[in-house]
Amino acid sequence: MDVYAANLVSENGESYIPASQRPDGTWRKARRVKEGYVPQEEVPLYESKGKQIANRNSKPQTITLPTGEVARQAIPGLFIVDEKDKEQKSKSKKKPKSSAKQSKEDIINKLERIKLKEVPKSETSEAKTKQNKQKKVEETKENEVTQNQSVDPGKRLKNLKKRLREVEALEEKLKNGSIAKPDPDQLKKVERKNDILLEIRQLEKQI
């Protein structure tokens, strides 16, 4: 307002604004104004009390807290976990792993115990079958010896030589391939060849 008042020039009782140059170099014409003229730029805008209060509240207010209060102030969305709670959670997480390991070890130990229990059973069953086979072989040999003692040595010798010829013929067939799949009895006859030869020699010495 003071600036415009200084620029007003009165002449012959009339006030007017003198000519002025614009920033772009052009000139404004002088204007005649009434006495007491106030430029529009300097006219204060009317504001109600409510609007004034709203403008005051809209401005950011800086709150100064005493030392130490900033650290205590809660931040939304931020959860602070105590060190004791962290230790308890870490221990609770570690416990399931250790229990899982123990359960696996227990299962492995049980399986090993079962295997150890099963092995002796299989071994004993195999040993029993072997013993039974040996007993049967010994019994058959004893029966043959008793029969040989009761039979005439000459007749026994003829029978043994006959059996030897049969065994040798069977052996030749196996070698030639005429018998592709021999049965267990034929294989036993071939295995008895040495026993027959020994018995023939013993009888020949007696005769």
C-alpha positions in Angstrom: 0.0 0.0 0.0 2.9 2.4 0.8 4.5 1.6 -2.5 1.4 2.4 -4.4 0.9 5.6 -2.3 4.4 6.7 -3.1 3.7 6.1 -6.8 0.5 8.2 -6.8 0.9 11.7 -8.3 -1.6 14.4 -7.6 -2.1 17.2 -10.1 -4.9 19.7 -10.1 -6.5 17.8 -7.2 -6.6 14.5 -9.2 -4.6 11.4 -8.4 -3.2 9.1 -11.0 -0.6 6.4 -11.4 2.3 7.5 -13.6 3.5 5.4 -16.6 5.8 2.4 -15.7 7.9 0.0 -17.7 7.0 -3.7 -17.8 9.7 -6.4 -17.4 9.4 -7.2 -21.1 10.3 -3.6 -22.0 6.9 -2.3 -22.9 5.3 0.7 -21.1 2.1 1.0 -19.1 0.0 4.1 -19.6 -0.6 6.5 -16.7 -4.0 5.9 -15.0 -6.2 8.3 -13.2 -7.5 7.0 -9.9 -9.8 8.3 -7.2 -8.5 9.7 -4.0 -7.8 7.1 -1.3 -7.4 4.4 -4.0 -5.9 1.1 -2.8 -4.6 -1.4 -5.3 -6.3 -4.8 -5.5 -3.0 -6.6 -4.7 -2.9 -4.9 -1.3 -6.5 -5.4 -0.3 -6.5 -8.0 2.5 -8.8 -11.0 2.0 -11.5 -11.6 4.5 -11.1 -14.8 6.5 -13.5 -16.2 9.0 -12.4 -17.3 12.5 -13.0 -21.0 11.6 -10.8 -20.7 8.5 -8.1 -19.0 10.5 -8.1 -21.8 13.1 -8.1 -24.4 10.3 -5.1 -22.8 8.7 -3.2 -22.8 12.0 -3.9 -26.5 12.6 -2.9 -27.4 9.0 0.6 -26.1 9.7 3.0 -28.9 10.9 3.7 -28.5 14.6 7.1 -29.6 15.8 7.0 -31.5 19.1 10.1 -31.4 21.2 10.5 -34.3 23.5 12.8 -34.5 26.5 16.0 -36.6 26.2 15.2 -40.3 26.4 11.6 -40.0 25.4 12.3 -40.5 21.7 13.6 -44.0 22.3 10.6 -44.9 24.5 8.1 -43.6 21.9 6.3 -46.5 20.1 6.6 -46.7 16.4 3.5 -48.1 14.6 4.2 -51.4 12.8 7.4 -52.0 14.7 7.5 -55.0 17.2 10.4 -55.0 19.7 11.2 -58.5 20.9 12.9 -59.0 24.2 16.2 -61.0 24.4 14.7 -63.5 26.7 11.8 -64.2 24.3 14.4 -64.6 21.5 16.3 -67.2 23.6 13.1 -69.1 24.4 12.0 -69.2 20.7 15.5 -70.4 19.6 15.4 -73.2 22.2 11.9 -74.2 21.2 13.0 -74.4 17.6 16.1 -76.5 18.4 14.1 -79.0 20.5 12.1 -80.5 17.6 15.2 -81.1 15.6 16.9 -82.9 18.5 13.7 -85.0 19.2 13.5 -85.8 15.5 17.2 -87.0 15.6 16.5 -89.1 18.7 13.5 -90.7 17.0 15.5 -91.6 13.9 18.3 -93.1 16.1 15.8 -95.1 18.0 14.3 -96.5 14.8 17.8 -97.4 13.5 18.7 -99.1 16.8 15.5 -101.1 16.8 16.1 -102.3 13.2 19.6 -103.3 14.1 18.3 -105.3 17.1 15.8 -107.0 15.0 18.5 -107.9 12.4 20.8 -109.2 15.2 17.9 -111.3 16.5 17.1 -112.7 13.1 20.7 -113.7 12.2 21.1 -116.3 14.9 17.8 -117.9 13.9 18.9 -118.2 10.3 22.3 -119.5 11.3 20.9 -122.1 13.7 18.4 -123.3 11.1 21.2 -123.6 8.5 23.4 -125.5 11.0 20.5 -127.8 11.9 19.9 -128.6 8.2 23.6 -129.3 7.7 23.7 -131.6 10.8 20.6 -133.5 9.6 22.2 -134.0 6.2 25.4 -135.3 7.7 23.5 -137.6 10.0 21.6 -139.0 7.0 24.8 -139.6 5.0 26.5 -141.3 8.0 23.4 -143.5 8.5 23.4 -144.5 4.9 27.1 -145.3 5.0 26.6 -147.4 8.2 23.7 -149.3 6.6 25.8 -150.0 3.5 28.7 -151.3 5.7 26.5 -153.6 7.6 24.9 -154.8 4.4 28.3 -155.4 2.8 29.5 -157.3 5.8 26.4 -159.7 5.7 26.6 -160.2 1.9 29.2 -162.4 0.2 32.3 -160.4 -0.8 32.3 -161.9 -4.3 28.6 -161.0 -5.0 29.2 -157.5 -3.4 32.2 -157.0 -5.7 30.1 -157.9 -8.8 27.4 -155.5 -7.8 29.9 -152.7 -7.2 31.5 -153.2 -10.5 28.1 -153.1 -12.2 27.3 -149.8 -10.4 30.7 -148.4 -11.4 29.9 -149.2 -15.1 26.6 -147.4 -14.8 28.2 -144.4 -13.1 30.9 -144.2 -15.9 28.2 -144.5 -18.6 26.2 -141.7 -16.9 29.3 -139.6 -16.7 30.0 -140.0 -20.4 26.5 -139.0 -21.3 26.9 -135.8 -19.1 30.2 -135.0 -20.9 28.7 -135.6 -24.3 25.7 -133.4 -23.6 23.2 -136.1 -24.3 21.7 -135.4 -20.8 21.3 -131.6 -20.7 19.5 -131.4 -17.4 20.5 -134.2 -15.0 18.2 -134.9 -12.0 19.6 -134.9 -8.4 19.7 -138.7 -8.3 22.0 -138.9 -11.3 24.3 -136.3 -9.8 24.5 -138.2 -6.5 25.4 -141.4 -8.4 28.3 -139.6 -10.1 29.5 -138.2 -6.8 29.5 -141.7 -5.3 32.1 -142.9 -7.9 35.1 -142.5 -5.6 33.4 -144.3 -2.7 32.5 -147.3 -5.1 36.2 -147.5 -6.3 37.5 -147.5 -2.7 35.1 -150.2 -1.7 36.0 -152.3 -4.8 39.7 -152.1 -3.9 39.0 -153.2 -0.3 37.0 -156.2 -1.4 39.6 -157.2 -4.0 42.2 -157.3 -1.2 40.0 -159.5 0.9 39.4 -161.9 -1.9 
